[in-house]
């Protein structure tokens, strides 16, 4: 399912116009504060904005919000957690799959029994990714998903996203790592101050 963004802007950043084909990955780079997160949040419809977002040929404005939320997942740089233990954040029907995804991301299965306060930043990042992937989104919006990870764990995340892309999931991936941007992205956008995009 392809993503088409046209004239997307708010009072701080934009307008942005680009498209990402089905299964493609747009790598977004740029200095801190140039509006990368705001771009993701506007695509996800989490912040007020103007402009058009079309996914799989459907104008997002015509979709009820719950339908859009089922199609997309935004994984923020800092994930939100509300229950005491990690496992409580996962539905019982995902018991088997969550462990499989955790193993793929080099996380021990015992982690799910532990309090969330004990999870490291890098563990939380991977757990947030697992939580999002269990819902099988067709559009993944990733905000620096490997910022706190070592090279081996980073590679595990990149491989997992590559597998999702192979089954048609479309990705927008924010990164500060130019090498990662060229590894994971088949399209690249660089944000400049003022939210202008350069290819
Ligand atoms: N709710 C808000 N109200 C006012 N200004 C905001 C708001 N959210 C973000 N900004 C500002 O908009 C600009 C872009 O923020 P954004 O978080 O998108 O940057 P970024 O490129 O993702 O930065 P980083 O690489 O540091 O994560 C920043 O100057 C930020 O201070």
py3Dmol code that shows the C-alpha trace and the ligand (Angstrom):
import py3Dmol

protein = """\
ATOM      1  CA  UNK A   1       0.000   0.000   0.000  1.00  0.00           C
ATOM      2  CA  UNK A   2       1.590   3.256  -1.080  1.00  0.00           C
ATOM      3  CA  UNK A   3       1.677   6.494   0.878  1.00  0.00           C
ATOM      4  CA  UNK A   4       1.098   9.844  -0.786  1.00  0.00           C
ATOM      5  CA  UNK A   5       1.636  13.063   1.151  1.00  0.00           C
ATOM      6  CA  UNK A   6       0.693  16.352  -0.447  1.00  0.00           C
ATOM      7  CA  UNK A   7       1.130  19.853   0.992  1.00  0.00           C
ATOM      8  CA  UNK A   8       1.193  18.547   4.563  1.00  0.00           C
ATOM      9  CA  UNK A   9       1.977  21.370   6.968  1.00  0.00           C
ATOM     10  CA  UNK A  10       1.176  23.125  10.239  1.00  0.00           C
ATOM     11  CA  UNK A  11       2.233  26.499  11.620  1.00  0.00           C
ATOM     12  CA  UNK A  12       5.707  25.152  12.442  1.00  0.00           C
ATOM     13  CA  UNK A  13       6.776  22.933   9.538  1.00  0.00           C
ATOM     14  CA  UNK A  14       6.063  22.029   5.952  1.00  0.00           C
ATOM     15  CA  UNK A  15       4.639  21.883   3.401  1.00  0.00           C
ATOM     16  CA  UNK A  16       5.762  18.331   2.625  1.00  0.00           C
ATOM     17  CA  UNK A  17       4.970  16.524  -0.595  1.00  0.00           C
ATOM     18  CA  UNK A  18       6.300  13.022  -1.369  1.00  0.00           C
ATOM     19  CA  UNK A  19       5.213   9.482  -2.026  1.00  0.00           C
ATOM     20  CA  UNK A  20       6.461   6.119  -0.810  1.00  0.00           C
ATOM     21  CA  UNK A  21       5.530   3.030  -2.818  1.00  0.00           C
ATOM     22  CA  UNK A  22       4.081  -0.072  -1.153  1.00  0.00           C
ATOM     23  CA  UNK A  23       6.829  -1.829   0.789  1.00  0.00           C
ATOM     24  CA  UNK A  24       9.140   1.144   0.365  1.00  0.00           C
ATOM     25  CA  UNK A  25      11.065   2.935   3.073  1.00  0.00           C
ATOM     26  CA  UNK A  26      11.554   6.679   3.197  1.00  0.00           C
ATOM     27  CA  UNK A  27      14.534   7.551   5.406  1.00  0.00           C
ATOM     28  CA  UNK A  28      14.163  11.000   6.955  1.00  0.00           C
ATOM     29  CA  UNK A  29      17.273  12.726   8.278  1.00  0.00           C
ATOM     30  CA  UNK A  30      18.064  16.263   9.382  1.00  0.00           C
ATOM     31  CA  UNK A  31      19.317  18.299  12.294  1.00  0.00           C
ATOM     32  CA  UNK A  32      17.565  18.217  15.644  1.00  0.00           C
ATOM     33  CA  UNK A  33      14.491  20.440  15.723  1.00  0.00           C
ATOM     34  CA  UNK A  34      13.905  20.550  11.969  1.00  0.00           C
ATOM     35  CA  UNK A  35      10.480  18.924  12.252  1.00  0.00           C
ATOM     36  CA  UNK A  36      10.988  15.208  11.644  1.00  0.00           C
ATOM     37  CA  UNK A  37       8.801  14.125  14.548  1.00  0.00           C
ATOM     38  CA  UNK A  38       6.138  16.667  13.640  1.00  0.00           C
ATOM     39  CA  UNK A  39       6.054  15.246  10.111  1.00  0.00           C
ATOM     40  CA  UNK A  40       5.399  11.736  11.484  1.00  0.00           C
ATOM     41  CA  UNK A  41       2.750  13.024  13.867  1.00  0.00           C
ATOM     42  CA  UNK A  42       0.922  14.817  11.077  1.00  0.00           C
ATOM     43  CA  UNK A  43       0.961  11.697   8.908  1.00  0.00           C
ATOM     44  CA  UNK A  44      -0.400   9.729  11.878  1.00  0.00           C
ATOM     45  CA  UNK A  45      -3.083  12.415  12.397  1.00  0.00           C
ATOM     46  CA  UNK A  46      -1.931  13.086  15.958  1.00  0.00           C
ATOM     47  CA  UNK A  47      -1.302  16.832  15.513  1.00  0.00           C
ATOM     48  CA  UNK A  48      -3.425  19.529  13.844  1.00  0.00           C
ATOM     49  CA  UNK A  49      -2.369  20.125  10.247  1.00  0.00           C
ATOM     50  CA  UNK A  50      -3.463  20.913   6.727  1.00  0.00           C
ATOM     51  CA  UNK A  51      -2.764  19.040   3.537  1.00  0.00           C
ATOM     52  CA  UNK A  52      -3.515  15.599   2.236  1.00  0.00           C
ATOM     53  CA  UNK A  53      -2.447  12.073   3.180  1.00  0.00           C
ATOM     54  CA  UNK A  54      -3.492   9.199   0.930  1.00  0.00           C
ATOM     55  CA  UNK A  55      -2.719   5.568   1.761  1.00  0.00           C
ATOM     56  CA  UNK A  56      -3.565   2.614  -0.455  1.00  0.00           C
ATOM     57  CA  UNK A  57      -5.426   5.016  -2.698  1.00  0.00           C
ATOM     58  CA  UNK A  58      -7.746   6.129   0.105  1.00  0.00           C
ATOM     59  CA  UNK A  59      -7.766   9.744   1.230  1.00  0.00           C
ATOM     60  CA  UNK A  60      -7.223   9.617   4.986  1.00  0.00           C
ATOM     61  CA  UNK A  61      -9.829  12.376   5.463  1.00  0.00           C
ATOM     62  CA  UNK A  62     -12.495   9.930   4.280  1.00  0.00           C
ATOM     63  CA  UNK A  63     -11.499   7.202   6.743  1.00  0.00           C
ATOM     64  CA  UNK A  64     -12.941   7.018  10.265  1.00  0.00           C
ATOM     65  CA  UNK A  65     -10.136   7.540  12.821  1.00  0.00           C
ATOM     66  CA  UNK A  66     -10.272   3.933  14.172  1.00  0.00           C
ATOM     67  CA  UNK A  67      -9.791   2.544  10.655  1.00  0.00           C
ATOM     68  CA  UNK A  68      -6.746   4.791  10.133  1.00  0.00           C
ATOM     69  CA  UNK A  69      -5.321   3.724  13.532  1.00  0.00           C
ATOM     70  CA  UNK A  70      -5.608   0.063  12.528  1.00  0.00           C
ATOM     71  CA  UNK A  71      -3.634   0.685   9.352  1.00  0.00           C
ATOM     72  CA  UNK A  72      -0.812   2.716  10.865  1.00  0.00           C
ATOM     73  CA  UNK A  73       1.560   2.615  13.812  1.00  0.00           C
ATOM     74  CA  UNK A  74       3.721   5.462  15.034  1.00  0.00           C
ATOM     75  CA  UNK A  75       6.530   4.293  17.277  1.00  0.00           C
ATOM     76  CA  UNK A  76       7.711   7.385  19.129  1.00  0.00           C
ATOM     77  CA  UNK A  77      11.259   7.987  20.285  1.00  0.00           C
ATOM     78  CA  UNK A  78       9.999   7.684  23.863  1.00  0.00           C
ATOM     79  CA  UNK A  79       7.313   5.061  24.243  1.00  0.00           C
ATOM     80  CA  UNK A  80       4.460   5.252  26.739  1.00  0.00           C
ATOM     81  CA  UNK A  81       3.873   2.586  29.415  1.00  0.00           C
ATOM     82  CA  UNK A  82       1.051   2.507  31.934  1.00  0.00           C
ATOM     83  CA  UNK A  83       0.935  -0.858  33.764  1.00  0.00           C
ATOM     84  CA  UNK A  84       3.388  -2.189  36.362  1.00  0.00           C
ATOM     85  CA  UNK A  85       4.815  -5.152  34.504  1.00  0.00           C
ATOM     86  CA  UNK A  86       5.921  -5.325  30.893  1.00  0.00           C
ATOM     87  CA  UNK A  87       3.701  -8.312  30.138  1.00  0.00           C
ATOM     88  CA  UNK A  88       0.539  -6.425  31.101  1.00  0.00           C
ATOM     89  CA  UNK A  89       1.000  -4.236  28.039  1.00  0.00           C
ATOM     90  CA  UNK A  90       0.440  -7.209  25.738  1.00  0.00           C
ATOM     91  CA  UNK A  91      -2.839  -8.966  24.938  1.00  0.00           C
ATOM     92  CA  UNK A  92      -3.099 -12.668  25.949  1.00  0.00           C
ATOM     93  CA  UNK A  93      -3.710 -13.723  22.339  1.00  0.00           C
ATOM     94  CA  UNK A  94      -0.242 -12.446  21.442  1.00  0.00           C
ATOM     95  CA  UNK A  95       1.542 -14.663  23.971  1.00  0.00           C
ATOM     96  CA  UNK A  96       3.342 -16.834  21.429  1.00  0.00           C
ATOM     97  CA  UNK A  97       4.017 -14.152  18.852  1.00  0.00           C
ATOM     98  CA  UNK A  98       5.353 -11.625  21.349  1.00  0.00           C
ATOM     99  CA  UNK A  99       7.967 -14.138  22.497  1.00  0.00           C
ATOM    100  CA  UNK A 100       8.932 -14.911  18.913  1.00  0.00           C
ATOM    101  CA  UNK A 101       9.368 -11.218  18.121  1.00  0.00           C
ATOM    102  CA  UNK A 102      11.297 -10.675  21.375  1.00  0.00           C
ATOM    103  CA  UNK A 103      13.688 -13.493  20.488  1.00  0.00           C
ATOM    104  CA  UNK A 104      14.197 -11.994  17.031  1.00  0.00           C
ATOM    105  CA  UNK A 105      15.061  -8.689  18.697  1.00  0.00           C
ATOM    106  CA  UNK A 106      17.484 -10.371  21.121  1.00  0.00           C
ATOM    107  CA  UNK A 107      15.293  -9.814  24.173  1.00  0.00           C
ATOM    108  CA  UNK A 108      14.918 -12.571  26.816  1.00  0.00           C
ATOM    109  CA  UNK A 109      11.400 -13.945  27.240  1.00  0.00           C
ATOM    110  CA  UNK A 110      11.712 -13.420  31.016  1.00  0.00           C
ATOM    111  CA  UNK A 111      11.624  -9.657  30.380  1.00  0.00           C
ATOM    112  CA  UNK A 112       7.813  -9.753  30.121  1.00  0.00           C
ATOM    113  CA  UNK A 113       7.550 -10.713  33.808  1.00  0.00           C
ATOM    114  CA  UNK A 114       9.577  -7.756  35.005  1.00  0.00           C
ATOM    115  CA  UNK A 115       8.464  -4.258  36.081  1.00  0.00           C
ATOM    116  CA  UNK A 116       8.540  -1.700  33.291  1.00  0.00           C
ATOM    117  CA  UNK A 117      10.689   0.637  35.434  1.00  0.00           C
ATOM    118  CA  UNK A 118      13.490  -1.911  35.236  1.00  0.00           C
ATOM    119  CA  UNK A 119      13.543  -1.948  31.427  1.00  0.00           C
ATOM    120  CA  UNK A 120      16.417  -0.062  29.843  1.00  0.00           C
ATOM    121  CA  UNK A 121      15.835   2.566  27.177  1.00  0.00           C
ATOM    122  CA  UNK A 122      16.937   0.165  24.452  1.00  0.00           C
ATOM    123  CA  UNK A 123      14.708  -2.605  25.814  1.00  0.00           C
ATOM    124  CA  UNK A 124      11.746  -0.221  25.879  1.00  0.00           C
ATOM    125  CA  UNK A 125      12.405   0.782  22.288  1.00  0.00           C
ATOM    126  CA  UNK A 126      12.312  -2.832  21.133  1.00  0.00           C
ATOM    127  CA  UNK A 127       9.285  -3.659  23.307  1.00  0.00           C
ATOM    128  CA  UNK A 128       7.422  -0.694  21.811  1.00  0.00           C
ATOM    129  CA  UNK A 129       8.259  -1.985  18.360  1.00  0.00           C
ATOM    130  CA  UNK A 130       6.926  -5.439  19.286  1.00  0.00           C
ATOM    131  CA  UNK A 131       3.730  -3.908  20.659  1.00  0.00           C
ATOM    132  CA  UNK A 132       3.205  -2.026  17.406  1.00  0.00           C
ATOM    133  CA  UNK A 133       4.062  -4.919  15.097  1.00  0.00           C
ATOM    134  CA  UNK A 134       1.638  -7.286  16.829  1.00  0.00           C
ATOM    135  CA  UNK A 135      -1.185  -5.156  15.414  1.00  0.00           C
ATOM    136  CA  UNK A 136       0.208  -5.791  11.909  1.00  0.00           C
ATOM    137  CA  UNK A 137       0.144  -2.174  10.705  1.00  0.00           C
ATOM    138  CA  UNK A 138       0.483  -1.560   6.980  1.00  0.00           C
ATOM    139  CA  UNK A 139       2.211   1.789   7.493  1.00  0.00           C
ATOM    140  CA  UNK A 140       5.015   2.040  10.039  1.00  0.00           C
ATOM    141  CA  UNK A 141       6.176   5.448  11.236  1.00  0.00           C
ATOM    142  CA  UNK A 142       9.440   4.976  13.121  1.00  0.00           C
ATOM    143  CA  UNK A 143      10.998   7.792  15.164  1.00  0.00           C
ATOM    144  CA  UNK A 144      14.647   6.886  15.752  1.00  0.00           C
ATOM    145  CA  UNK A 145      13.788   3.264  16.625  1.00  0.00           C
ATOM    146  CA  UNK A 146      17.415   2.232  17.196  1.00  0.00           C
ATOM    147  CA  UNK A 147      18.716   5.419  18.859  1.00  0.00           C
ATOM    148  CA  UNK A 148      19.607   3.589  22.089  1.00  0.00           C
ATOM    149  CA  UNK A 149      20.703   0.289  20.607  1.00  0.00           C
ATOM    150  CA  UNK A 150      24.067  -1.391  20.118  1.00  0.00           C
ATOM    151  CA  UNK A 151      25.061  -2.398  16.563  1.00  0.00           C
ATOM    152  CA  UNK A 152      23.915  -6.023  16.921  1.00  0.00           C
ATOM    153  CA  UNK A 153      20.473  -5.081  18.257  1.00  0.00           C
ATOM    154  CA  UNK A 154      20.225  -2.375  15.608  1.00  0.00           C
ATOM    155  CA  UNK A 155      20.812  -4.975  12.931  1.00  0.00           C
ATOM    156  CA  UNK A 156      18.083  -7.159  14.468  1.00  0.00           C
ATOM    157  CA  UNK A 157      15.619  -4.268  14.256  1.00  0.00           C
ATOM    158  CA  UNK A 158      16.622  -3.444  10.690  1.00  0.00           C
ATOM    159  CA  UNK A 159      16.151  -7.091   9.668  1.00  0.00           C
ATOM    160  CA  UNK A 160      12.732  -7.246  11.290  1.00  0.00           C
ATOM    161  CA  UNK A 161      11.576  -4.118   9.474  1.00  0.00           C
ATOM    162  CA  UNK A 162      12.994  -5.465   6.212  1.00  0.00           C
ATOM    163  CA  UNK A 163      10.850  -8.597   6.631  1.00  0.00           C
ATOM    164  CA  UNK A 164       7.746  -6.475   7.175  1.00  0.00           C
ATOM    165  CA  UNK A 165       8.580  -4.463   4.076  1.00  0.00           C
ATOM    166  CA  UNK A 166       8.926  -7.664   2.086  1.00  0.00           C
ATOM    167  CA  UNK A 167       5.306  -8.431   2.954  1.00  0.00           C
ATOM    168  CA  UNK A 168       4.211  -4.993   1.765  1.00  0.00           C
ATOM    169  CA  UNK A 169       4.390  -2.787   4.857  1.00  0.00           C
ATOM    170  CA  UNK A 170       5.371   0.771   3.971  1.00  0.00           C
ATOM    171  CA  UNK A 171       7.807   2.599   6.251  1.00  0.00           C
ATOM    172  CA  UNK A 172       8.847   6.144   7.123  1.00  0.00           C
ATOM    173  CA  UNK A 173      12.014   5.945   9.237  1.00  0.00           C
ATOM    174  CA  UNK A 174      13.585   8.884  11.070  1.00  0.00           C
ATOM    175  CA  UNK A 175      17.258   8.481  11.842  1.00  0.00           C
ATOM    176  CA  UNK A 176      20.234  10.642  12.772  1.00  0.00           C
ATOM    177  CA  UNK A 177      22.564   7.976  11.388  1.00  0.00           C
ATOM    178  CA  UNK A 178      23.420   8.667   7.749  1.00  0.00           C
ATOM    179  CA  UNK A 179      24.783   5.139   7.281  1.00  0.00           C
ATOM    180  CA  UNK A 180      21.531   3.676   8.576  1.00  0.00           C
ATOM    181  CA  UNK A 181      19.524   5.979   6.319  1.00  0.00           C
ATOM    182  CA  UNK A 182      21.312   4.636   3.277  1.00  0.00           C
ATOM    183  CA  UNK A 183      21.020   1.017   4.515  1.00  0.00           C
ATOM    184  CA  UNK A 184      17.309   1.035   5.243  1.00  0.00           C
ATOM    185  CA  UNK A 185      15.900   3.693   2.933  1.00  0.00           C
ATOM    186  CA  UNK A 186      15.218   3.288  -0.731  1.00  0.00           C
ATOM    187  CA  UNK A 187      14.052   6.899  -0.678  1.00  0.00           C
ATOM    188  CA  UNK A 188      15.697   9.679   1.301  1.00  0.00           C
ATOM    189  CA  UNK A 189      14.567  13.061   2.532  1.00  0.00           C
ATOM    190  CA  UNK A 190      16.712  15.485   4.436  1.00  0.00           C
ATOM    191  CA  UNK A 191      14.976  18.056   6.588  1.00  0.00           C
ATOM    192  CA  UNK A 192      16.420  21.536   6.585  1.00  0.00           C
ATOM    193  CA  UNK A 193      15.597  24.319   9.062  1.00  0.00           C
ATOM    194  CA  UNK A 194      12.055  25.495   8.370  1.00  0.00           C
ATOM    195  CA  UNK A 195      10.932  22.009   7.444  1.00  0.00           C
ATOM    196  CA  UNK A 196      12.056  22.216   3.825  1.00  0.00           C
ATOM    197  CA  UNK A 197      12.882  18.876   2.295  1.00  0.00           C
ATOM    198  CA  UNK A 198      15.874  18.161   0.130  1.00  0.00           C
ATOM    199  CA  UNK A 199      16.258  14.903  -1.820  1.00  0.00           C
TER     200      UNK A 199
END
"""
ligand_1 = """\
31
LIG
N 3.687 21.184 20.388
C 4.623 22.045 19.973
N 4.461 23.363 20.137
C 5.398 24.253 19.735
N 6.540 23.887 19.125
C 6.749 22.587 18.925
C 5.812 21.583 19.330
N 6.289 20.366 19.005
C 7.486 20.598 18.419
N 7.749 21.912 18.365
C 8.945 22.541 17.780
O 8.947 22.221 16.396
C 10.279 21.986 15.968
C 10.370 20.582 15.347
O 10.197 19.611 16.375
P 10.401 18.065 16.090
O 10.171 17.351 17.373
O 9.576 17.662 14.931
O 11.951 18.031 15.693
P 12.856 16.806 15.254
O 13.419 17.115 13.914
O 12.092 15.519 15.376
O 14.004 16.885 16.349
P 14.911 15.754 17.064
O 15.859 15.252 16.002
O 15.609 16.523 18.151
O 13.982 14.694 17.600
C 11.173 22.169 17.175
O 11.714 23.458 17.134
C 10.219 22.012 18.341
O 10.657 22.768 19.446
"""
view = py3Dmol.view(width=600, height=400)
view.addModel(protein, "pdb")
view.setStyle({"model": 0}, {"cartoon": {"style": "trace"}})
view.addModel(ligand_1, "xyz")
view.setStyle({"model": 1}, {"stick": {}})
view.zoomTo()
view.show()
